[in-house]
């Protein structure tokens, strides 16, 4: 599971969640989209890592919060409602969520859901803007399903490492997420 998570994080792909990722009008395009950039994969896996580290109710609340708010952001984008600083917020979310994992910050469930929700709003908005002119409901459904799968990769990685007594590797993965975010922000990745 860790190898899969690392492979997803390290794939050489486009960095940003802005237009230019191709078709946005089909379910299949939505399934593929989260795999099209490091920002997508890193944040979505980080949510799974965070949820599994926290455990309990966070194990399902945090991923569902991301997906639900991402869909709200997507609807806002499809409706052409403008949000300020979308790209910087997306990149900041990669760094922040990575740091939360790297430092194993034990957030209350509600605060974690709020932080994750803010990240999801901007990620969803960017994707909704892409789908706005194409009737992207099928696209958003595919995107939501693929997002859930990436959350499960993060959750599975933590649970697998826990059983193998390699829990410190989760913090290394969090640090890698943060570094990827910094690299994306400065155009180094």
Secondary structure as UniProt FT lines:
FT   HELIX           2..10
FT   HELIX           27..33
FT   TURN            34..35
FT   HELIX           38..54
FT   TURN            56..57
FT   HELIX           58..78
FT   TURN            79..80
FT   TURN            84..85
FT   HELIX           86..102
FT   TURN            103..104
FT   HELIX           109..131
FT   HELIX           132..134
FT   TURN            135..136
FT   HELIX           137..163
FT   TURN            164..165
FT   HELIX           168..185
FT   TURN            186..187
//
